[in-house]
Amino acid sequence: MAVGVRNNNPGCIRSGKGYAKYATLEEGYIALNSLLYRRYDRMTLKEMFQIYAPSSDGSNNPSLYARNVLTYLQNQGYEIDFNTRLDFSDPDFRAAVTMAISIQENGRVLGGEELALRASRNYNPQTDTGKRYSQTEARRAQYSNINMQRKTGSPIQNTTSMGNKTPGIVNFIQMAASGQQYSLTDILKMIGSNITETPDSLTYQDHNSRIG
């Protein structure tokens, strides 16, 4: 069983020399929210993943990691690039980043999108007693007027919830019944798979810089 799943730790955050363990997945997501806000606020994706997943630690590829997260965020409608300053005071943006990290670390959003979003909204930076980083506070003061811009809709494009739309899997079944044929890529897109967003044979589970 992967460490993220075993330890309820979707971000594979370390504590000391080992991986942090949380009682529930929601606690693990809240811890990741805390780390993003306290340590990485107002960094760029490029800067962030050079610390979060440094190339000096195991088989990490920080540039690829950043690119995968950027692609996920852009697919969620965020108009950002590698050099955009990130505002982790925004709970919906934090949620999107935690999901992207969970996919990168574990191959999927552990516990589902609704859990990740709820954890992000339940996290309150004002009551966070975790370690404060002077570098983060300095960046926050320097880049104080940042708003994460999105095109339209919710940052959470939930493909597993019924909601008011027919889920992708039902659409596929209905269309397949009509006799239409599709490629594997088409099928994955229709059922809302995240497989195409996760690089083949890449795992990043050794990050000394993830200590909160």
C-alpha positions as CSV (number, residue, x, y, z in Angstrom):
1,M,0.0,0.0,0.0
2,A,1.4,3.4,-1.0
3,V,2.5,5.6,1.9
4,G,0.0,8.3,1.0
5,V,-2.9,5.9,1.4
6,R,-1.4,4.1,4.4
7,N,-0.8,7.3,6.3
8,N,-3.8,9.3,5.2
9,N,-1.2,11.7,3.8
10,P,-2.2,12.8,0.3
11,G,0.7,15.1,-0.1
12,C,3.3,12.6,1.3
13,I,4.4,15.2,3.9
14,R,7.3,14.2,6.0
15,S,7.6,14.6,9.8
16,G,11.2,14.3,10.9
17,K,12.8,11.4,9.0
18,G,9.6,9.6,8.2
19,Y,6.2,10.4,6.7
20,A,3.6,12.1,8.8
21,K,0.5,10.0,9.8
22,Y,-3.0,11.4,10.1
23,A,-6.1,9.9,11.7
24,T,-8.2,10.7,8.7
25,L,-7.7,11.8,5.1
26,E,-9.4,15.1,5.9
27,E,-6.7,15.8,8.5
28,G,-4.1,14.9,5.9
29,Y,-5.6,17.4,3.4
30,I,-5.8,20.1,6.1
31,A,-2.1,19.5,6.9
32,L,-1.3,19.9,3.2
33,N,-3.4,23.1,3.1
34,S,-1.4,24.4,6.1
35,L,1.9,23.7,4.5
36,L,0.9,25.4,1.3
37,Y,-0.2,28.5,3.1
38,R,2.6,28.7,5.6
39,R,5.6,27.9,3.4
40,Y,4.7,28.3,-0.3
41,D,2.3,31.3,-0.3
42,R,3.3,33.8,-3.1
43,M,5.8,31.5,-4.6
44,T,5.6,30.5,-8.3
45,L,5.1,26.8,-9.3
46,K,8.6,26.8,-10.5
47,E,10.0,28.0,-7.2
48,M,7.6,25.8,-5.1
49,F,8.5,22.4,-6.6
50,Q,12.2,23.0,-6.5
51,I,11.7,22.9,-2.7
52,Y,8.7,20.5,-2.5
53,A,10.3,17.9,-4.8
54,P,14.0,18.8,-5.2
55,S,16.0,16.9,-7.8
56,S,18.6,16.2,-5.1
57,D,16.2,13.9,-3.3
58,G,15.6,10.5,-4.9
59,S,14.2,10.5,-8.5
60,N,12.4,13.8,-8.3
61,N,11.9,15.9,-11.3
62,P,10.7,19.3,-10.0
63,S,10.2,20.7,-13.5
64,L,8.0,17.8,-14.6
65,Y,6.1,17.9,-11.3
66,A,5.4,21.7,-11.7
67,R,4.3,21.1,-15.3
68,N,1.8,18.4,-14.3
69,V,0.4,20.6,-11.6
70,L,0.2,23.6,-13.9
71,T,-1.7,21.5,-16.6
72,Y,-4.2,20.3,-13.9
73,L,-4.8,23.9,-12.7
74,Q,-5.2,25.2,-16.2
75,N,-7.7,22.5,-16.9
76,Q,-9.6,23.8,-13.9
77,G,-9.8,27.2,-15.5
78,Y,-7.0,29.0,-13.7
79,E,-5.2,31.5,-16.0
80,I,-1.7,31.0,-14.7
81,D,1.8,30.0,-15.8
82,F,5.0,28.8,-14.2
83,N,5.8,32.4,-13.1
84,T,2.5,33.3,-11.6
85,R,2.6,34.2,-7.9
86,L,0.3,31.8,-6.1
87,D,-2.3,33.0,-3.5
88,F,-2.8,30.2,-1.1
89,S,-5.2,32.2,1.0
90,D,-7.9,31.3,-1.5
91,P,-9.5,28.0,-0.3
92,D,-10.7,26.9,-3.7
93,F,-7.3,27.4,-5.3
94,R,-5.7,25.5,-2.4
95,A,-8.1,22.7,-2.9
96,A,-7.2,22.5,-6.6
97,V,-3.5,22.4,-5.8
98,T,-4.0,19.7,-3.1
99,M,-5.9,17.6,-5.7
100,A,-3.1,18.0,-8.3
101,I,-0.5,17.0,-5.7
102,S,-2.5,14.0,-4.6
103,I,-2.8,12.9,-8.2
104,Q,0.9,13.3,-8.7
105,E,1.8,11.5,-5.5
106,N,-0.9,8.8,-5.4
107,G,-2.3,8.5,-8.9
108,R,-5.7,9.9,-7.9
109,V,-7.4,12.4,-5.6
110,L,-7.4,10.3,-2.4
111,G,-10.9,10.3,-0.9
112,G,-12.4,12.2,-3.8
113,E,-12.7,15.8,-4.8
114,E,-15.5,16.7,-2.4
115,L,-13.4,15.6,0.6
116,A,-10.4,17.6,-0.7
117,L,-12.6,20.7,-1.2
118,R,-14.2,20.4,2.2
119,A,-10.8,20.1,4.0
120,S,-9.6,23.2,2.2
121,R,-12.6,25.2,3.2
122,N,-12.4,23.9,6.8
123,Y,-8.8,25.1,7.1
124,N,-8.5,28.5,8.7
125,P,-5.1,30.2,8.2
126,Q,-5.9,32.7,11.0
127,T,-6.1,29.9,13.6
128,D,-3.2,27.9,12.2
129,T,-0.5,27.5,15.0
130,G,2.0,25.8,12.7
131,K,5.5,27.2,12.1
132,R,5.6,30.5,10.4
133,Y,8.3,31.2,7.8
134,S,9.8,34.7,7.6
135,Q,10.5,34.3,3.9
136,T,6.8,33.6,3.3
137,E,5.7,36.6,5.4
138,A,8.1,38.8,3.4
139,R,6.7,37.5,0.1
140,R,3.2,38.0,1.3
141,A,4.0,41.6,2.1
142,Q,5.7,42.2,-1.2
143,Y,3.0,40.5,-3.4
144,S,0.0,41.5,-1.4
145,N,-2.6,42.1,-4.2
146,I,-2.9,38.8,-5.9
147,N,-6.1,37.2,-6.9
148,M,-6.2,33.8,-8.6
149,Q,-8.0,34.3,-11.9
150,R,-10.3,31.6,-13.4
151,K,-12.2,31.6,-16.6
152,T,-15.5,30.2,-15.6
153,G,-17.3,27.8,-13.3
154,S,-16.0,26.0,-10.2
155,P,-12.4,25.0,-9.7
156,I,-13.7,21.6,-9.0
157,Q,-14.8,19.8,-12.1
158,N,-16.3,16.8,-10.3
159,T,-16.7,13.9,-12.6
160,T,-17.9,11.5,-10.0
161,S,-20.8,13.4,-8.5
162,M,-24.2,13.1,-10.1
163,G,-25.1,16.8,-9.6
164,N,-27.2,18.3,-12.3
165,K,-25.3,16.6,-15.1
166,T,-25.2,13.1,-16.4
167,P,-21.8,11.6,-15.3
168,G,-19.3,10.9,-18.0
169,I,-19.6,7.1,-17.5
170,V,-23.4,7.2,-18.2
171,N,-22.8,9.4,-21.2
172,F,-20.4,6.8,-22.5
173,I,-22.8,3.9,-22.0
174,Q,-25.6,5.8,-23.7
175,M,-23.4,6.7,-26.7
176,A,-21.8,3.3,-27.0
177,A,-25.3,1.8,-27.1
178,S,-25.9,3.7,-30.2
179,G,-23.2,1.8,-32.0
180,Q,-20.5,4.5,-32.0
181,Q,-16.8,3.4,-31.5
182,Y,-14.2,5.2,-29.5
183,S,-10.5,5.1,-28.9
184,L,-9.1,4.4,-25.4
185,T,-8.2,8.1,-25.0
186,D,-11.8,9.1,-25.9
187,I,-13.2,6.6,-23.4
188,L,-10.9,7.9,-20.6
189,K,-11.9,11.5,-21.3
190,M,-15.6,10.6,-21.3
191,I,-15.5,8.8,-17.9
192,G,-13.5,11.6,-16.4
193,S,-10.3,9.7,-15.8
194,N,-7.3,11.5,-14.4
195,I,-5.0,8.9,-15.9
196,T,-4.0,11.2,-18.8
197,E,-3.0,13.9,-16.3
198,T,-0.5,11.6,-14.4
199,P,2.9,10.8,-16.0
200,D,3.6,7.2,-16.7
201,S,5.9,5.4,-14.2
202,L,6.5,8.6,-12.1
203,T,6.1,8.7,-8.4
204,Y,7.4,11.3,-6.0
205,Q,7.4,10.0,-2.5
206,D,10.8,11.1,-1.1
207,H,10.7,14.8,-0.2
208,N,12.9,16.0,2.7
209,S,11.6,19.5,2.1
210,R,8.0,18.7,3.0
211,I,8.3,19.0,6.7
212,G,5.6,21.4,8.0
